[in-house]
Amino acid sequence: MTPRTVDRTARRAELVSAASRVFAERGVANTTVSDIVRSAGVAQGTFYLYFESKQDMVLAVVHRIGDDLLAGIESAVSASGTTAVEKLLGLRDVLVSFDEDPEALELAEFMHRPENQAVHARLAENLTPRLIPLVESIVKQGVSEGVFDVPDAHSAAWFVLAGLQSAELSGTPATDMPAAIAAATQLALRTLGCSEDVAS
């Protein structure tokens, strides 16, 4: 009898999904490796074939959530027939939905604890270089549409992203993040030269 072949990528993804669910239910600090493997329906030894530790798993879940976030932003930004302002509001909406997702919310609270700043920094290092070109394309579109007035789209992109990130780095409670992101987006629109109030 031939042993069953295990797709390593699929098995790793299953473990990450299980960990994400358990983190949301129990909290990151209260979750053990045993909880994760029980949820995934695998032996404890299987966990260590893919991850060195629970901290390694936390990073994997953070990266997966970051990739999901980026995919949502790419979708919002690449929507055809939408204006630059609509795309920036789409970016805002993706960030707000991220902050309302129970799995992401638990990890966000975990990452913002002072002792876990390295985890947060890893997410930012992973996401920021991929986000800047997307925001830069929005700024360039807005300039060509005549709604934004900035001399350098690249600098404007990192400035907008820094403003959005500052909403969370300033110690804003996770429950207040949607309103903080909305306020930061309005300020970004003003900074880019948009003269109209955009409420929706």
C-alpha positions as CSV (number, residue, x, y, z in Angstrom):
1,M,0.0,0.0,0.0
2,T,1.4,3.4,-1.0
3,P,1.6,6.0,1.7
4,R,-0.7,9.0,1.2
5,T,1.1,12.0,-0.3
6,V,0.7,15.2,1.7
7,D,0.7,18.5,-0.1
8,R,3.1,20.5,2.2
9,T,1.7,23.9,1.1
10,A,-1.9,22.8,1.7
11,R,-1.1,21.3,5.1
12,R,0.8,24.4,6.2
13,A,-2.2,26.6,5.1
14,E,-4.5,24.3,7.0
15,L,-2.4,24.8,10.2
16,V,-2.3,28.6,9.7
17,S,-6.1,28.7,9.2
18,A,-6.7,26.6,12.3
19,A,-4.3,28.9,14.3
20,S,-6.1,31.9,13.1
21,R,-9.5,30.5,14.2
22,V,-8.2,29.5,17.6
23,F,-6.4,32.9,18.1
24,A,-9.7,34.6,17.5
25,E,-11.6,32.4,19.9
26,R,-9.1,32.1,22.7
27,G,-6.7,35.0,22.2
28,V,-3.1,34.6,21.1
29,A,-1.7,34.5,24.6
30,N,-4.2,31.8,25.8
31,T,-3.6,29.6,22.7
32,T,-1.3,26.6,22.9
33,V,0.2,24.5,20.2
34,S,-2.0,21.7,21.4
35,D,-5.1,23.9,20.8
36,I,-3.9,24.6,17.2
37,V,-3.2,20.9,16.3
38,R,-6.5,19.9,17.9
39,S,-8.4,22.4,15.8
40,A,-6.5,21.3,12.7
41,G,-7.0,17.6,13.4
42,V,-3.3,16.7,13.2
43,A,-0.7,15.2,15.5
44,Q,1.4,17.6,17.6
45,G,4.5,16.4,15.8
46,T,3.0,17.6,12.5
47,F,3.0,21.1,13.8
48,Y,6.8,21.1,14.3
49,L,7.3,19.8,10.7
50,Y,6.1,23.2,9.5
51,F,6.7,25.7,12.4
52,E,9.5,26.0,15.0
53,S,7.2,27.5,17.7
54,K,4.0,29.2,18.5
55,Q,5.7,32.6,17.8
56,D,6.6,31.3,14.3
57,M,3.0,30.4,13.8
58,V,1.9,33.9,14.9
59,L,4.2,35.4,12.3
60,A,2.7,33.1,9.6
61,V,-0.9,34.1,10.6
62,V,0.2,37.8,10.5
63,H,1.7,37.4,7.0
64,R,-1.5,35.6,5.8
65,I,-3.7,38.4,7.1
66,G,-1.3,40.9,5.5
67,D,-1.6,39.1,2.2
68,D,-5.4,39.0,2.4
69,L,-5.4,42.7,3.3
70,L,-3.1,43.5,0.3
71,A,-5.3,41.4,-2.0
72,G,-8.4,43.4,-0.9
73,I,-6.6,46.7,-1.4
74,E,-5.3,45.6,-4.9
75,S,-8.9,44.7,-5.8
76,A,-10.2,48.1,-4.6
77,V,-7.4,50.0,-6.4
78,S,-7.6,48.2,-9.7
79,A,-11.4,48.6,-10.1
80,S,-12.0,50.1,-13.5
81,G,-14.2,53.1,-13.9
82,T,-13.6,54.4,-10.4
83,T,-12.1,57.8,-9.6
84,A,-8.9,58.3,-7.5
85,V,-11.1,59.6,-4.6
86,E,-13.3,56.4,-4.8
87,K,-10.1,54.3,-4.9
88,L,-8.7,56.0,-1.8
89,L,-12.1,55.5,-0.1
90,G,-11.9,51.8,-1.2
91,L,-8.5,51.6,0.5
92,R,-10.1,53.0,3.7
93,D,-13.0,50.5,3.5
94,V,-10.6,47.6,3.2
95,L,-8.6,48.8,6.2
96,V,-11.8,49.3,8.2
97,S,-13.1,45.8,7.3
98,F,-9.7,44.4,8.5
99,D,-10.1,46.1,11.8
100,E,-13.6,44.7,12.2
101,D,-12.6,41.1,11.4
102,P,-12.5,39.1,14.7
103,E,-9.4,37.1,13.6
104,A,-7.5,40.2,12.6
105,L,-8.7,42.2,15.6
106,E,-7.3,39.7,18.1
107,L,-3.9,39.7,16.3
108,A,-3.9,43.5,15.9
109,E,-4.4,43.8,19.7
110,F,-1.7,41.3,20.3
111,M,0.8,43.0,17.9
112,H,0.2,46.4,19.5
113,R,1.3,45.3,22.9
114,P,4.8,46.8,23.6
115,E,6.4,43.4,24.0
116,N,5.2,42.4,20.5
117,Q,6.5,45.3,18.5
118,A,8.8,43.0,16.5
119,V,5.7,41.2,15.1
120,H,4.1,44.5,14.1
121,A,7.4,45.7,12.5
122,R,7.6,42.4,10.5
123,L,4.0,43.0,9.1
124,A,4.9,46.7,8.2
125,E,8.1,45.6,6.5
126,N,6.2,43.0,4.5
127,L,3.3,45.3,3.5
128,T,4.6,48.9,3.1
129,P,6.8,48.3,0.1
130,R,3.9,46.6,-1.7
131,L,1.4,49.3,-0.7
132,I,3.4,52.4,-1.8
133,P,3.1,51.7,-5.6
134,L,-0.7,51.1,-5.2
135,V,-1.2,54.4,-3.4
136,E,1.2,56.2,-5.8
137,S,-1.0,55.0,-8.7
138,I,-4.0,56.5,-7.0
139,V,-2.2,59.8,-6.4
140,K,-1.1,59.9,-10.1
141,Q,-4.7,59.2,-11.2
142,G,-6.0,62.0,-8.9
143,V,-3.5,64.5,-10.3
144,S,-4.4,63.6,-13.9
145,E,-8.1,64.0,-13.0
146,G,-7.4,67.4,-11.5
147,V,-8.6,66.5,-8.0
148,F,-5.2,66.1,-6.3
149,D,-2.4,68.7,-6.5
150,V,0.9,67.3,-5.4
151,P,4.3,67.7,-7.1
152,D,5.6,64.2,-6.2
153,A,3.2,61.2,-6.3
154,H,5.8,58.9,-4.6
155,S,6.4,61.1,-1.6
156,A,2.7,61.8,-1.3
157,A,2.0,58.0,-1.3
158,W,4.4,57.3,1.6
159,F,3.0,60.4,3.4
160,V,-0.6,59.1,3.1
161,L,0.4,55.6,4.3
162,A,2.4,57.0,7.2
163,G,-0.7,59.0,8.3
164,L,-2.9,55.9,8.1
165,Q,-0.3,53.8,10.0
166,S,0.0,56.6,12.7
167,A,-3.7,56.1,13.5
168,E,-2.8,52.7,15.0
169,L,0.7,53.5,16.3
170,S,-0.7,56.4,18.3
171,G,-2.3,53.9,20.8
172,T,-5.8,54.1,19.3
173,P,-7.9,51.3,20.8
174,A,-8.8,48.6,18.3
175,T,-12.5,49.4,18.7
176,D,-11.9,53.1,17.7
177,M,-9.7,52.2,14.7
178,P,-12.5,52.4,12.0
179,A,-13.3,56.0,13.0
180,A,-9.5,56.9,13.2
181,I,-8.9,55.5,9.8
182,A,-11.9,57.4,8.4
183,A,-10.5,60.6,9.9
184,A,-7.0,59.9,8.6
185,T,-8.4,59.3,5.1
186,Q,-10.2,62.7,5.2
187,L,-7.0,64.4,6.2
188,A,-5.1,62.5,3.5
189,L,-7.6,63.7,0.9
190,R,-7.1,67.3,2.1
191,T,-3.4,67.0,2.0
192,L,-3.5,65.7,-1.5
193,G,-5.5,68.8,-2.5
194,C,-9.0,67.5,-2.6
195,S,-11.2,70.4,-1.8
196,E,-14.5,68.6,-1.4
197,D,-15.7,66.9,1.8
198,V,-16.1,63.2,1.1
199,A,-18.3,61.6,3.7
200,S,-19.1,58.3,2.0
